[in-house]
């Protein structure tokens, strides 16, 4: 399985993403600089890491969503490639239109940084199959703008089509319908505020993030789940 | 030539910053303040050679593509100095 991580100025979880992908797939991901980098042709999964791309100027993710590499990201998604956007990566995916809705300032106005209990809405997705039989997982969150918003019709569609991957067990940011992660129509693009790459059993504590990467390996190689 | 772009949150989108400002103004004695909404203004200096019509088309495009996120924000702009 081949993976790539897009790096923007201000990305700060790119190294964690690199480590998590290398551990899960046994192969180091291609690190792709947003400006002149190339997503290798046979990439299975592109990860957009967390951080503060372009210093969150204008709106979180707005500038990154108009970076040169984004045309390649669209092409990758259009041919059915997997995309995982975490935190700022989720904000960027929403800004590119690859995922519906938008992430706005936390309702509390506070930056929240803590282990977060999440309900796995369905283990029937490429990103969550390894969570089968597990209703709740704990994955860290760390964000200021994680309040997911979309119009009611969009929210109904997301729920109706089983495209809510994770919900907060106790909503930390005001997100509509407690949504913590959403999938694209074809189920191959996931945006989520929690950081699975920060819970893979290392010094950071917690292992619940591993399942997400294992699920993806399974989906691509057919070796798990 | 200048374009002044005003961007604000759409009605119904929660504005916690605006609420904090309104609450603080109320505490300061400005009890007439019922609500506050926070937006942003972007001033663009444009090439003077552009016609007003072209400027309007281009700035609208800029708003749609980058300056505003129309899922949550609305925008309006004025062109001056043509």
Interface residues (C-beta under 8 A of the other chain):
Chain A: X58 X59 X62 X63 X66 X94 X95 X100 X101 X102 X104 X105 X106 X107 X108 X109 X147 X149 X150 X174
Chain B: X13 X14 X16 X17 X20 X65 X66 X67 X69 X71 X72
